[in-house]
Amino acid sequence: MTLKNSILLSIIAISTISCAISLQKGAEIVQLIYILPNEENCRFIGQTSASDGGMVSGDFMSDAKIHKSTANMMKNKAYAMSGNLVYIQQQFNKNKNLTKTLTNQTMLGYVYQCQGLESPLPIIDKQ
């Protein structure tokens, strides 16, 4: 393998690793919040988590790109669960003791389907 080919393969690998997660069609309706939703208007669906970045790929992605990618992953998962709102219960960088940059973003959250928000499926009455 020539040096030119080796450099080209390295660039392709870095580009592939540093791609942010895209938002799936429809998932843009999902809202991420950091306070518990009003349980009168929301039905709990389940829990989910999302994580992006890493010790290698995180070095090639900006903190903002890692955060957006993780948020998009969270919205995609909530949408697939028929949710339209996610209460982010915890958010952290598991590599914080190893580096000063973000490098990794993890979100843990509770998925809800709430009345008054755009919904992927009809709201099911809790009664």
C-alpha positions in Angstrom: 0.0 0.0 0.0 1.4 3.4 -0.9 1.6 6.3 1.4 -1.0 8.1 -0.7 -3.5 5.2 -0.4 -2.8 5.0 3.3 -3.5 8.7 3.9 -6.7 8.4 1.7 -8.0 5.4 3.7 -7.3 7.3 7.0 -9.2 10.3 5.8 -12.2 8.1 4.8 -12.1 6.3 8.1 -12.1 9.6 10.1 -14.9 11.1 7.9 -17.0 8.0 8.5 -16.3 7.9 12.2 -17.1 11.6 12.7 -20.5 11.7 11.0 -23.3 12.9 13.2 -26.6 10.9 13.5 -29.3 12.3 11.2 -32.8 13.1 12.4 -35.3 10.6 10.8 -38.2 11.9 8.9 -41.0 12.7 11.4 -38.8 12.7 14.5 -38.5 16.5 14.3 -41.8 16.7 16.3 -40.1 15.2 19.4 -39.1 17.7 22.1 -36.4 17.2 24.6 -36.9 18.8 28.0 -35.1 18.8 31.3 -38.1 19.1 33.7 -40.8 16.5 34.4 -43.8 17.0 32.1 -47.3 17.5 33.4 -48.6 14.0 33.9 -52.2 15.0 33.4 -51.5 15.7 29.7 -48.8 13.1 29.1 -48.7 9.3 29.0 -45.5 7.6 30.0 -44.3 5.2 27.3 -40.9 4.0 28.4 -37.2 4.7 28.9 -34.5 5.1 26.3 -30.9 6.2 26.0 -28.6 7.6 23.4 -24.8 8.0 23.2 -22.4 9.3 20.6 -18.7 10.1 20.3 -15.9 8.1 21.8 -12.2 8.3 22.5 -11.4 8.0 18.8 -14.4 9.6 17.0 -14.9 12.2 19.7 -11.5 13.7 18.8 -12.7 14.4 15.3 -16.2 15.8 16.2 -16.9 19.2 17.8 -18.7 19.2 21.1 -21.8 20.7 19.4 -21.8 18.0 16.8 -21.6 15.3 19.4 -24.4 16.9 21.4 -26.7 17.3 18.3 -26.0 13.8 17.2 -26.9 12.4 20.6 -30.1 14.5 20.7 -31.1 13.3 17.2 -30.5 9.7 18.2 -32.7 10.3 21.3 -35.5 11.9 19.2 -35.3 9.0 16.6 -35.7 6.4 19.4 -38.6 8.3 21.0 -40.4 8.7 17.7 -40.0 5.0 17.0 -41.7 4.4 20.4 -44.6 6.8 19.3 -43.4 9.4 21.7 -43.4 13.2 21.2 -41.5 14.3 24.3 -38.5 13.1 26.2 -37.7 14.1 29.7 -33.8 14.0 29.9 -33.3 12.5 33.3 -29.5 12.4 33.1 -26.9 13.6 30.6 -23.1 13.1 31.0 -19.7 12.6 29.3 -18.4 9.2 30.3 -14.9 10.2 29.2 -14.7 13.4 31.3 -11.9 12.2 33.5 -9.8 11.3 30.4 -10.0 14.5 28.4 -11.1 18.2 28.6 -13.2 18.0 25.5 -16.6 16.4 25.4 -15.6 13.3 23.2 -18.8 11.5 24.4 -22.3 12.5 25.2 -24.8 10.1 26.8 -28.5 10.9 27.5 -30.9 8.9 29.6 -34.5 9.8 29.3 -38.2 9.0 29.8 -40.4 9.0 26.7 -43.9 10.4 26.8 -46.8 10.9 24.4 -48.3 14.3 25.3 -51.6 16.0 24.3 -51.2 19.4 22.9 -48.0 18.5 21.0 -47.8 17.1 17.5 -47.9 13.4 17.7 -46.8 10.4 15.6 -49.9 8.5 16.5 -53.3 9.5 18.0 -53.1 10.2 21.7 -54.5 7.3 23.7 -56.8 8.4 26.5 -55.4 7.4 29.9 -58.9 6.6 31.3 
